[in-house]
Amino acid sequence: MSTVGKVIKCKAAIVFEAKGPFKIVEIEVAPPKAHEVRIKILGTGICRTDEHVQAGAIKVNYPVIPGHEAVGIVESIGEGVTCVKPGDKVIPLCLPQCGRCPPCKNPEGNMCQKSDFLTAKGVMYDGTSRFSYKGKPVHNFVNTSTFTEYTVVHEDAVVKIDPAAPIEKACLMGCGFSTGYGAATKTAKVTPGSSCAVFGLGGVGLAVVMGCKAAGASRIIGINRSKEKFPKAKEVGATECVSPLDFKKPIQEVLLDMTDGEGVDYSFEVVGSTETMIAALASCNMNYGTSVVVGAPPSASEMTLSPTLIFTGRTWKGSVLGGLKSKDDVPVLVSELMAKKFNLDPLITHVLPFDKINEGFELLRNGKCIRTVLKM
């Protein structure tokens, strides 16, 4: 029986309040309106940013359906949609690409003005939600919401991919891998023969390591408090790894010692801690070093630093989705995955059924996984 034009009842994982658990309940998903797409989710990754939503560290409106790293099949489309059709395998895009705003038109820009990253309104462009629970609206998260069997996104926030792309691996292209790999290759533009330091060796951090290696870096230093991630980091390209817990001096001083006082050419903060951001900045060369902030910081965080860290010539940059233009670049990465340009197997440590979502987040909090993918 066709579901086109009808309300769909399905399971979704909702966070009703900050610090509350994910509750799997039956919701109603309305049909897509003009220029919208309804997607049947096949698999979705668990990202640290989703944990920030649950913990209340990132400002959102509750109740909310998190999730932003997924692969699905187009179930139906609204009037005027031309970029995809029913049956297409797609990735919902947590960073839209409308193609009309200044960031989209600028070759170096990717922070589309249609993005909900900063405003966190949690609604569609018309100010309403397509999700409801017991007759009351439920908010979406960064234009996507993938912790549900069905979601609705604007056509700006969806892209068609190779139908043969494996679900578990293609999920990571929606955020984790794209963010890390792009931070090295697109935002920092790592050069051959250079030295890099990567702070944080979770899924995104390991993707940064892979990006540095692909760009030709000759020295890639992984930094992580827990040494459990070191073997995996070396497997994907790190030349050496250090833990700040092994030293009495600040980690930036350790890195300066390791580089004969010069500092690394590129450093990447993939933790989301303001303290680590400053350490990463201080660890790159004082004159020509580039430091990239990749980890999503808590909404209320602030930092204080000496202006001399910048005055001497360092470049400090932020990177959302690896600086990639989502509609243009994500399908290319999927194609490169299919061409075996890189191997994502080391990044996917757990595949769980959707109803084990809380177990998946416990693995994340306890540092027992790199990436967990939930299968619908």
Secondary structure, DSSP 8 states (H G I E B T S, - for coil): ---TTS-EEEEEEEB-STT---EEEEEEE----TTEEEEEEEEEE--HHHHHHHHT-S---SSB-----EEEEEEEE-TT--S--TT-EEEE-SS---SSSHHHHSTT----TT--TTT---S-TTS--SEEETTEEEB-STTT--SBSEEEEEGGGEEE--TTS-HHHHHGGGTHHHHHHHIIIIIS---TT-EEEEE--SHHHHHHHHHHHHTT-SEEEEE-SSGGGHHHHHHHT-SEEE-GGG-SS-HHHHHHHHTTTS-BSEEEE-S--HHHHHHHHHHB-TTT-EEEE-S---TT------THHHHTS-EEEE-SGGG--HHHHHHHHHHHHHTTSS--GGGEEEEEEGGGHHHHHHHHHTT--SEEEEE-
